[in-house]
């Protein structure tokens, strides 16, 4: 059985740069512990000789529709709905900060 405690959660939080309240930590430790226990149960299932599959049902097919060009907004209308724009382009906040 896997043990998951607050010490392990703190490691994960540091690696993923997440911050949680004490109440959220308690819920996460409980939930992740239950998930790991379930995975341990699944490890006990005998799968020798069972072929791998992508779907549980063989009849599952991917249903795709053709792309269709619809009515497009004018640039002015589109930019009027954007919170910020520069030179005809939507301005977005930086995703990666270089230090």
Order of alpha helices (4+ residues) and beta strands (2+ residues): alpha-alpha-alpha-beta-beta
